[in-house]
Amino acid sequence: MKGYSVKGVFRVGISMLGMVLATQTHGAAGDLLVRAGVSAMDPDTGSESFSSISRSAVRLDSDVTLSGSVAWFFTDYAAAEISSSLPYSPNLEGNARLKDLGIGNIGDVKYVPTYLTLNLYIQDPSAVTPYLGAGVAFNKFYDENARLSGLDVNLDSTFDPTFLAGVELDFGTPVLVNFDIRYTLLDTDAQFSGAINETVEMEIDPVVFSLGVGYRF
């Protein structure tokens, strides 16, 4: 082709692709972003020892559930987001000391975290947009079910600080893919009554990994 070269066409193509991707990096002020996906909760958890059982402790185990969020962009690079999930149903377990006494599987509990965060999106001329966020989490515990006869347990619901880091994969359509990691500084009181009559402080500090699909309005 007269007047053209392969290198020239290649440069023009790369330049046009870069211009397209550069428009896909974030939402615009006034945009609404709705996401749905799956979340895995992995608590870094432990508790104080029962005074009546030395070297004892209880913990929550991991669980997976469905989750969703809504984010509103009040500037091109900042959004307020509220997110929550269907209940997690983690087991409440005893440590090795309690397992030696036959008190390993204590029960289970329903747990629903609801997050309100301010997210800041990092300018990045590509289809991958990282962001950081911080805010508060309301951690709702309910429907505690002790499996040991003669034992009742109750976990207090709490408000705690939470932090997140995520990325959005945006390919020039309203639909995008999202991945984020959340960390919550969660401490609560576990109140036992009956066979064990004591309240111990639990440090749960869950990390939540979420993978979802979003739609920008």
N, C-alpha and C positions, 0 to 999 in steps of 0.2 A: 504494500500500500504506500503510494507516493506521499511523502511528507510525514509519515508516521514511523515509529520504531517500536519494537517489542518493549524495550526499557521505558520508553515514554508512556506507552499505554499502561504498563504496569505501575508506574509512578502515579499516574492520574487515578487509576483504580484504587490504589492504597490510600491516596489523599481523600477520595470520595468516601471510602469505607471509614476512615478516621473521622470525617465530618459527621457521618451518620451515627457512629458509636458515641461521639461526643455529645449528642443530643439525648442519650439514653441513660445518663448517669444518675438522675435523681428526679424527684417529683418537683412540681412547681407549686408556688404558694396557692393554697385553696384546694389542692388535690386531696382526695380521700383514697386511702389504700386499705383494702380488706384482704386478710390472709386466712388460710386454713391449712392445717397439716397435722403432724404427729410430733409429740414431745416425749422425751425420755428423761426421767428425774433420777439423779444419782446423788443421794445425800452423803455428806461427809459427817457422820453422826456418831454421837456418844452421849453419855450422861454421867451425872454424879453417881456415886455408889450408894446403895441402900445402907443405912446405918446398921440394920439388923443382919446384913449379908455382906461381909467384907469383900472387897475387890469385885463387886458386882456392877453391872451396867446394862442399859438397854439401848437399842438402836432401831431406826427404821431402815428397811431395805429399799431397793430400787423398784421403779415401775414405769410403765409406758401408757400414754393415753392420747386422745385427740385434743387439739388445741386450736385457738383462733385469736385474731387480733384486728383492731381497727386503728389506723394512724391518720392524723390530719396534719398536713403540711401548712404551717403558718408562715413560713418563709420557703424559699427554694431549697434550703439546706437544713431545715430544722422541722421536726414533727413531734407532736404529742401523741403517744400511743397508749392504748389500754388493751390488755391481753389477758386471757384466762384459758381454762381448759375444762374438759370433763374431769370428774374426780379421779385422782390417783387412789389406788387401794394397796398401799404398802403394808407388809407385815411388820409387827412390832416384835423384835427378837431380843433374847437375852444373850449376854456375852458368854465366853467359854466357862466362866465361873458358874453362871446360872445354868448353862447346859449340863454341867457336871451334876447339878442338883435336880435335873429333870425339868428345868424351867426354861427351855430354849425357845419354844414357840408360844409367846405370850398372848398374841392376838393380832388384830389388824385394825386399820383406821382409814377413814376417808379423808383425803387432803385435796383442797382446791386453792391454788395460789392465783391471785388477781393482781396484775402489775399495772402501775401507772408510771410511765417513764417519759423523759424528754430525750429524743434521739437526734444526734448531729451527724449529718451525712458528709463524708469526705469527698471533695472534688477530685474526680479521677476520670480522665478522658478514655474510658473503656466501658464495656458492657457490664463490668463488675464494680459495684459501688459498695465500699465498706462504710460502716457506721458504728457509732458508740452511743450508749445511753445510760442514764442513771435515774433513779426514782425511788418509789416506795412499793412494797408488796404487802397486800393483805393476805395472810395465810390462815385459811379456814380449816380447822380440824373438827370432825364430827363423826357420828355413828361408830364410835369406838366399840370394839367387840373383843372382850377378853375370852380366851379359850380355856383358861385355867379355872376350874371350879372354885367358887368362893372368892373370886377376884374381880374387881371393877377398876377401870382405868379411864381417865379423861385427860386430853391434851388441850391446853389453852390456845385459842386463836390469837394471832399477834399481827402487829404492823412492824415491818422491818425494812431496812435499806436494801436496794437491789441494783445490780449493774449488769450491763449486757454489751456484747460485741457481735456484729453480724455483717453479712454481705447480701446484696441483692444482685441477681443475674437478670439483666434487662436486655431484651433483644429487639427493641423497637416496637413492641406491641403493648397493649394495656396489661397483658398477662406477664408475670415475672415469677422467678423462683427465689426463695429466701432460705437462708440458714443463719441461725443465731445461737449463742450460748449465753445463758443467764446464771448469775450467782447471787444468792440471797444470804445475808447474814441473819440467820433465823435461830433464835433461842426461844424455848418455850418450857412451861412447867408441865410435867406429867404427874397427875395426881392418882395414886393407887389407894384403894381401900379394900377392906376384907382380909384376905390371907396375908397381904402386905398392906400396911396402913402408913403410907409415907408419900411425900411429894419430892420429886427430884427434878433438877433442871436438866433439860436436854439441849444440846448444841447440834442442830440438824444441818445447817449451812448447805442447802441443796444446790447442785449444779444441774441445770436443765438444758438439754440439747433439743432444738426444734428444727424441723425441715418442713417447708410448706410451699404452697402456691398462692400467689396474690393477684389481685386485680385492681388497677388504678383507675379511679373515676375522675 
